[in-house]
Amino acid sequence: MDEKVMALATLKAAQDAASWAFWSMIGTWVAGIATFLAVCVSLHLGLKKPKAHISCRINVGVTWQGPYQKKGVMIVITNLALYTVKVTAINWTFKKDITFYQPFHSPLSMQLPQKLDYGEQATFWIDIDGGSEWIEKIALGLKEQNANPKDFKCVVSVTTGESFTFEIEKSLMDKITSSYQQISEAESR
């Protein structure tokens, strides 16, 4: 072989080696940047404070105990967060500075605090049949505070310090509003 051909082949081999080295260096930089970004994302997710995410349904429910039918206010709370949530309190609010605390004495109700894993539900029950005057007492409390029944809402508190406000379903709100109007009419006579 000629010296010039060998020199040209050697030059071509050196050029190919330099090209491979360049692209290898670019790949190393891209891998380094991707690793740095992955570490940043994992630190962000690891240090992020878990947020509670719950849903709540408040309505009039019916339960069957033997041959008897019993009505009550049913509060069903569902944990939608991937983290465990602990419900610590359920209150009723109608003004920013006034809240009614709700104890749960019924044997049909779960008790507070209530720990809920992802997808779990807790059902709280307030008797409104028989000697219970829950609806009337709520309406009277609203009347005494000069509050509008339409502002009446349920507030659920959890251990993360967050509070969630939920609307009350129409059937229960109609009963509270009706009792409120009866109290107003009785006072005006």
Secondary structure per residue as TSV (DSSP state, phi and psi in degrees):
chain	resnum	aa	ss	phi	psi
A	1	M	-	360.0	151.2
A	2	D	-	-78.3	149.5
A	3	E	H	-63.0	-37.8
A	4	K	H	-67.0	-38.8
A	5	V	H	-67.0	-41.4
A	6	M	H	-65.8	-39.5
A	7	A	H	-66.1	-40.8
A	8	L	H	-64.9	-41.2
A	9	A	H	-65.5	-39.2
A	10	T	H	-66.3	-41.6
A	11	L	H	-62.8	-42.1
A	12	K	H	-64.4	-41.2
A	13	A	H	-64.5	-40.6
A	14	A	H	-66.6	-38.1
A	15	Q	H	-64.9	-43.7
A	16	D	H	-63.2	-40.9
A	17	A	H	-64.3	-39.9
A	18	A	H	-66.4	-39.9
A	19	S	H	-63.0	-45.3
A	20	W	H	-63.3	-39.0
A	21	A	H	-64.7	-40.7
A	22	F	H	-61.9	-49.4
A	23	W	H	-67.6	-31.1
A	24	S	H	-65.6	-39.5
A	25	M	H	-65.1	-42.9
A	26	I	H	-61.3	-44.5
A	27	G	H	-60.8	-40.0
A	28	T	H	-64.5	-41.9
A	29	W	H	-64.3	-45.0
A	30	V	H	-61.0	-43.4
A	31	A	H	-63.7	-38.7
A	32	G	H	-65.3	-43.0
A	33	I	H	-65.6	-42.9
A	34	A	H	-62.3	-39.5
A	35	T	H	-64.2	-43.2
A	36	F	H	-60.6	-46.1
A	37	L	H	-62.9	-39.9
A	38	A	H	-63.1	-40.0
A	39	V	H	-65.7	-41.4
A	40	C	H	-62.4	-44.7
A	41	V	H	-64.3	-43.7
A	42	S	H	-66.2	-36.2
A	43	L	H	-66.6	-41.9
A	44	H	H	-60.7	-46.7
A	45	L	H	-68.7	-36.4
A	46	G	H	-70.7	-33.3
A	47	L	H	-93.5	-5.7
A	48	K	S	-71.4	133.8
A	49	K	-	-71.3	129.3
A	50	P	-	-66.4	137.6
A	51	K	-	-105.5	137.0
A	52	A	-	-78.9	147.2
A	53	H	-	-144.2	108.9
A	54	I	E	-128.3	160.0
A	55	S	E	-122.0	157.1
A	56	C	E	-146.5	136.7
A	57	R	E	-122.9	125.7
A	58	I	E	-121.7	115.2
A	59	N	E	-153.8	177.7
A	60	V	E	-85.4	128.8
A	61	G	E	-121.9	166.6
A	62	V	E	-127.8	136.6
A	63	T	E	-125.7	152.2
A	64	W	E	-110.6	122.5
A	65	Q	E	-119.9	99.0
A	66	G	T	63.8	-131.7
A	67	P	T	-84.1	-0.2
A	68	Y	E	-102.0	144.2
A	69	Q	E	-105.7	135.3
A	70	K	E	-129.8	132.7
A	71	K	E	-98.5	150.5
A	72	G	E	-164.1	169.5
A	73	V	E	-87.1	124.8
A	74	M	E	-110.5	124.9
A	75	I	E	-116.4	112.7
A	76	V	E	-112.2	118.0
A	77	I	E	-111.0	130.7
A	78	T	E	-119.8	132.8
A	79	N	E	-84.6	117.9
A	80	L	-	-103.0	-3.6
A	81	A	S	-85.1	155.7
A	82	L	S	-74.1	-15.7
A	83	Y	S	-94.0	159.7
A	84	T	-	-72.1	139.0
A	85	V	E	-122.2	139.1
A	86	K	E	-116.3	116.5
A	87	V	E	-80.4	124.3
A	88	T	E	-106.4	-27.2
A	89	A	E	-156.6	148.7
A	90	I	E	-127.0	120.4
A	91	N	E	-126.9	165.1
A	92	W	E	-114.6	134.6
A	93	T	E	-132.4	151.5
A	94	F	E	-145.6	-12.3
A	95	K	E	-138.6	161.7
A	96	K	T	-62.9	-30.6
A	97	D	T	-106.5	4.1
A	98	I	E	-126.7	127.9
A	99	T	E	-136.2	140.0
A	100	F	E	-100.9	123.2
A	101	Y	E	-78.5	139.5
A	102	Q	-	-114.4	108.4
A	103	P	-	-83.5	156.8
A	104	F	-	-121.1	99.0
A	105	H	-	-98.3	-14.2
A	106	S	-	-66.9	138.7
A	107	P	T	-67.1	-14.4
A	108	L	T	-81.8	-11.0
A	109	S	S	-97.9	146.2
A	110	M	-	-72.1	161.5
A	111	Q	-	-109.6	157.1
A	112	L	S	-95.3	148.9
A	113	P	S	-73.5	155.6
A	114	Q	E	-130.7	121.0
A	115	K	E	-90.3	130.6
A	116	L	E	-127.1	123.7
A	117	D	-	-83.4	175.5
A	118	Y	T	-55.3	127.0
A	119	G	T	83.9	-8.4
A	120	E	-	-79.3	154.0
A	121	Q	E	-121.5	151.5
A	122	A	E	-125.0	134.6
A	123	T	E	-115.1	124.8
A	124	F	E	-113.0	141.4
A	125	W	E	-129.1	135.0
A	126	I	E	-123.4	119.2
A	127	D	E	-66.3	134.9
A	128	I	-	-125.6	6.2
A	129	D	S	-97.7	169.0
A	130	G	T	67.2	-129.6
A	131	G	T	-83.2	0.1
A	132	S	-	-72.3	134.0
A	133	E	-	-120.1	35.4
A	134	W	H	-57.3	-50.1
A	135	I	H	-62.0	-42.9
A	136	E	H	-65.2	-39.7
A	137	K	H	-66.9	-39.7
A	138	I	H	-63.2	-46.5
A	139	A	H	-61.9	-40.9
A	140	L	H	-65.0	-41.6
A	141	G	H	-61.6	-40.8
A	142	L	H	-64.2	-42.2
A	143	K	H	-65.0	-43.8
A	144	E	H	-62.4	-29.3
A	145	Q	T	-95.3	7.3
A	146	N	T	52.9	44.7
A	147	A	-	-101.9	156.0
A	148	N	-	-90.2	128.0
A	149	P	G	-58.6	-24.4
A	150	K	G	-67.2	-19.8
A	151	D	G	-87.2	-2.8
A	152	F	-	-72.2	122.2
A	153	K	E	-138.4	164.1
A	154	C	E	-103.6	133.4
A	155	V	E	-117.7	123.7
A	156	V	E	-109.1	125.1
A	157	S	E	-106.6	144.2
A	158	V	E	-124.7	168.7
A	159	T	T	-68.1	-17.0
A	160	T	T	-74.5	-3.3
A	161	G	S	91.9	-1.2
A	162	E	-	-85.3	150.6
A	163	S	E	-127.9	139.5
A	164	F	E	-119.7	133.0
A	165	T	E	-105.2	132.9
A	166	F	E	-128.3	146.4
A	167	E	-	-75.8	153.3
A	168	I	-	-99.3	137.1
A	169	E	-	-62.4	153.7
A	170	K	H	-57.0	-40.8
A	171	S	H	-60.6	-41.0
A	172	L	H	-72.8	-41.5
A	173	M	H	-62.3	-35.2
A	174	D	H	-63.1	-40.5
A	175	K	H	-65.7	-43.2
A	176	I	H	-65.9	-44.6
A	177	T	H	-63.1	-40.8
A	178	S	H	-62.5	-44.9
A	179	S	H	-64.6	-38.7
A	180	Y	H	-61.6	-44.0
A	181	Q	H	-66.4	-37.5
A	182	Q	H	-63.3	-41.3
A	183	I	H	-64.5	-41.5
A	184	S	H	-64.3	-42.0
A	185	E	H	-66.1	-40.4
A	186	A	H	-64.7	-36.4
A	187	E	H	-70.6	-32.0
A	188	S	H	-77.9	-13.3
A	189	R	-	-80.1	360.0
